[in-house]
Amino acid sequence: MEIKVDNTTELARDRGNGESYEANFEFFPFHEGETYSLYKGVLNGEYFASDRHGERCVVRTLKKKSSNSYADWDTFVQVASNADELASQFHRETASMTLSFPRPLLTNVNQKSSFVGVFRKFNPHEKRLKINETVVIEPLVGRPFFQFHKQNVANNQQSKPHAEQCAVKGNKQKRTTKNSNCVSREQNSEEQSYPVEVLPTLAAFSHYTWHATKKFIVTNFQGSFNHETSSLTLINPTIHSIDQRYGETDRGLAGIEDFFNNHECYKGLCSTWCKYETQDPNGNSSEPVTSLNQPD
């Protein structure tokens, strides 16, 4: 019997640079949420000179079932693509900090390690990996990893740390006394902090996605801040749309209303943009704003 050492995927084409990559990934997931199991891995380019060869990555699988079709990931990929396109527009139009939503690579598992069963005994997990199941490959977002909860973003308040794609746990965030321009998990720790303008920028970006589309809003941000480039890399956002077409996390009009009911416009950035027309409990419009029926 042949011993297969690694979990590997088939080659996936990166539309950004036209090159193809496969991923070698670990025997067990480092995080399992309600929907996904995430494995750490490394990209191997079809050629050693490939731009991203050796880059650390995450292989994302469905936790409770094995996907056997690219169509199972259509919504996930579309959400990332829409968010990334709008983030580029937002940066061009506002000159704010750079936001990026890496577009996942679709592929299939082509080899399952012979050691998966052994490691399950030492690291119990729910996912049952299968050969030929469809997965997505994403960059491994830098540390520390933050989840900017949608209510906190809407109110421009401090965020909380999150486990997905993160190895830093347990420390509650607090505003550092040494540097009032950063929000930090630990005092005097610039590497584990992000500038205070991150949350209002994300809130303004959510507002911008409605202003630009009149069809949906992007929210629920999670990722990391790069101090060297002053940029945010974000993964797995949520879209709330008027026709509720973006999967189970799309709360439709309720999600859109929740954001605007809690949102305070960032002065000089989003105060003049279109808003969703909300109503008070008596059915009266709160202000004369753009309605859903406005043409694109």
N, C-alpha and C positions, 0 to 999 in steps of 0.2 A: 504493500500500500504506500503510495506516494505521500510524503509529509509536506504539507503546504504551510509555509511559515507565516506569510503575511495575509492580511485582508487587503484586497486591491480592487480598484474600479477599472472599467474600460476607459479608453481615451475619451476626453470631452473637449470640444472645441471652444476656445475663448473668443467670443466675437469681438472683444476689444482689441486684441492684437493678432487674431487669425491663427494662433498657435494652438496645439492640442496637448492636453495634460491628463495623466492618470493620478490617482491618489493611493498611497499606501497608508493604511490607518490602523489604529490600535485594536486590541482584542476585545475591549469592552468600552461602553460609552462613559465619558466623564460627566455627562449630565443627562438626565431624563426629566422632561417636563410632562405636561398633560398630553401633548400631541407628538412631540419629537424626541428622538434619542440622538445625541451628538457624540461623534467620535473625533479625537484629534488625529491629524495625519500630516503628510508631507506631499507636496506636488512634485511629480516627476515629469519633466517635459519630454515630448516625443524626441527631441534633440537636446543634448546637454547644454547647448547655447541658448535654449529657450529663456525668454525674459523672466519667467516666474519659476524656473526650475529650482527646487529646494525650498520653496516658500512653504511656511507652515499653513495648514488649512484645517477646516472642519468638514467632516462628512455628516450630513444631516439625513436621518432616516425617519420614516413614520414609525412610531413606537408600537402601536397596537396591531398593525397589520403590515404586510409587505406589499409595497407598490409594484405593480407590473406594467405601468404605462407612464409615459411622460405627461399624459393628460392629467394624472393625479397631482402634478406639480404646477399646472398652468397658472392657477391663481397665485400661488406663492411667488413664482417668477414674475408675473405681471405686476404684482404689488411692488416688488423691488425695482423693476424697470420704470414704472410710473413715478415712484418716489425719487429715483436718481435723476430722471429727466427734469422733474420739477425743481429739485435741489440745484441743478445747474442753472436753470432759469432764475431762480431766487437769488443766487449768488451774483449773476450778471446784472440783475436789475437793482439790487440793493447794496452791492459791494460789502456784504456781511461776511462772516467767517464761512469757510468752505464746509459744506455738508456732502457726504457721499454715502450711497447705499450700494455696495458691491453687488453686481449682478451674478447670481449663482450659475454654476455650470451643471447641466443635466447629464447624467450618465447612469450606468448600471454596475452592480457588483459583479465582478467576473471571477473572483476567487475568495473563498472563506478559509481562514486559517484553521489548521488542525488543532490549534491550542485554545480555540474559543471556549469549548466545553470545560476545559481545565480551569481557565481563568474565571468562569462563571461561579465556581465554587468559592473563590477567594473574593470576588467582587460581584455579588448578586445584582442582577438587573433584569428588567422585564423584556427588553428587546430580544427577538430571535432573528438574527441576521440570516438572509437567504441569498443564494447565488441567483443572479439575474434580476434581483429587485432593483427598482429605480430609486436613485438617491440624488441629492444635490451636493455640490462642493462649493464651499464659501471660504474666504480668507479667515484665518484665526484673528479675531479682533484683539488689539493690544490690551494690556492690563494697566490700571484696573478697569473693570467692566462695570458700567453703570446702567441702571434702568431709570429713565426719566419718566416716571408715571404720568399718565395723561392729565390727571387732576393737578399735579404739581406743575407741569408745564403750562397748563392753562392759566394757573395763578402765578406763574413765574416764581414758584417756591422751590425749596431745596429738594433734591431727588434722593432716592434710596438705592443702596447697592443691590445687585441681582446676581443670581447664581449662574445663569446661562452664559457659556463661554467665559467664565470667570473663575479664578483660583483664589481671589482675595475675599475672605468671608469674615463675618462676625463683628466687624468694627462699625459702629454707627457713625454716620456723617455728622460733622459739625463745622460751623464756620470758624476758620482759623483766626487767631488773634494777631498773628504775626503779619499776615498778608491779607488785607481785607478785600483784595481783588479775586480771591479764590474761595471755592467751597471745597472742603477737604474731609476725608474720612478720619485722618489723624492730624493733630496740630503739627505745623511746620513740615508737612510732607507734600511738597509740590508735585511729586510723581503720582500721588494718589488724589489729585485734586483737579478741578476744572474752573476756568474763569467764571465769575458771576454772570457774565453776559450770555453764557451758554443757554440757560433756561429761557430768558426772554427771546433769544434768537430762535430757539426751537418753537416757542409759542407763536412767534411771528411767521415762521415757516408753515406751521399748520394752518394759520389764517390765510397765508398766501396760496396754499393748495386749493382752498375753496374759492378765493378771489380769482385764481387763474382758470379754474375748470367749471365752476358753478355746478359741479356734479358730485364731487367727493372731497373728503378731507383726510389728510395723512396725519396720523398721531401714534402714540405709544412707542416712543423712541428708546432704543437701548444700544449701547456701544461704548466707545472710548474716545477720549480727547487726546490729541497729539500736541504736546507743548512746543515741539520743534517747528511744526508747520502751522500751528494754531488752527487745526481742522478737526472735524468730527467724523468718525467712521461709524455708521449705524447699520443695524441689521434687523430683519424681521419686523418691520413696522406694521401698523394696522391701517386699513382704509375703511372709512365709513362712507357709503355712497347712497345716493337718493334711490337707486333701484336695488340696493343690497346684493351686489353681484360679486363681492370679493370674499366669499367664503364664510366660515362659521364665526369668525371674529368681527365681521362687518355688521354693526348694529343699526345700519341704515340711518334714517332721520333722527332716531333717538341718540345715536352717537354724535351726530352733527350738532344737535341741540345741546347736548351735555357740554360739548367743548365751548360753544359760544355763550352758554349760560354762566360759565366759569372763567371765561377769557377776559383779561384786561389788556387792551391794546398797548403795544410798546410805543411810547411817544416818538414821533418822528419817523416811524417805520411802517406800522400797519394801521394806524388810526383812520386813514382815509380809504382803506380797502373795503370791498363789498363784504357784507356779513349775511349770514343766514337769518331770515326773518323769524324771530321767536315770538311767542305770545305769553302773556301773563295768565294766571289761572282763570281770569274772567273773559279770556279770548281776545284781549286787546293787544295789538302789535306794540312791542316795546319801543320801537323807533322806526323811522322810515328808511328801511334798508333794502338791499337787492333781494328780490323774491326768487324762488326756485324756477319760476316760469320765464325768467329773463333769457332771451336767446343767447347762444354762445357767441 
